[in-house]
Structure formats: C-alpha cells, structure tokens
C-alpha cells in the first residue's frame, strides 16, 4: 500500500486522467496507455537538482521519485546528466 505524497499523487492523477478513461490514443494506436501519455505530459520529463559539496541539495522533506505511468512492464533507462565545471562556488 502506498502512503504519503506518492499515494496523494496517484489519487490526483486518477481523478485527472483515469486509467479506464476513453482516449483517442487508444483508437489510433490500438493500445491502452492513453492515460499514461496524459499523465506524463502533465508531470514533465525531467527535473533539475543542484549539487552542493557532492550531494543533492534537497530540502529536509524532499526526495527524488521516479514515476512510471505505463500500464504494463517496459524496459526503461534513466539518464543522469551533470552540468558544470566541477568547481565549488
């Protein structure tokens, strides 16, 4: 059972883009993941997190969460890109 923010997000996305909703995507591509595309478009594909002293600069209650909206298993790759000159400010 999911609790906390992950559970809250799951319920919110279910209200906004229900899994069993009707999507033109289903008709066009013959699959069932139209809700996944709508949800992913709303959340966005990436985030930027500052790194300070070699550590992610997150607030006390912040965490990085990887969200998978697809309706079935798929192989995925997570890409982490570091940008900067390597010097501390």
C-alpha positions, 0 to 999 in steps of 0.5 A: 500500500502506498502512503504519503505524497506518492499515494496523494499523487496517484489519487490526483492523477486518477481523478485527472486522467483515469486509467479506464478513461476513453482516449483517442490514443487508444483508437489510433494506436490500438493500445491502452496507455492513453492515460499514461501519455496524459499523465506524463505530459502533465508531470514533465520529463525531467527535473533539475537538482543542484549539487552542493559539496557532492550531494543533492541539495534537497530540502529536509522533506524532499526526495527524488521519485521516479514515476512510471505511468505505463500500464504494463512492464517496459524496459526503461533507462534513466539518464543522469546528466551533470552540468558544470565545471566541477568547481565549488562556488 
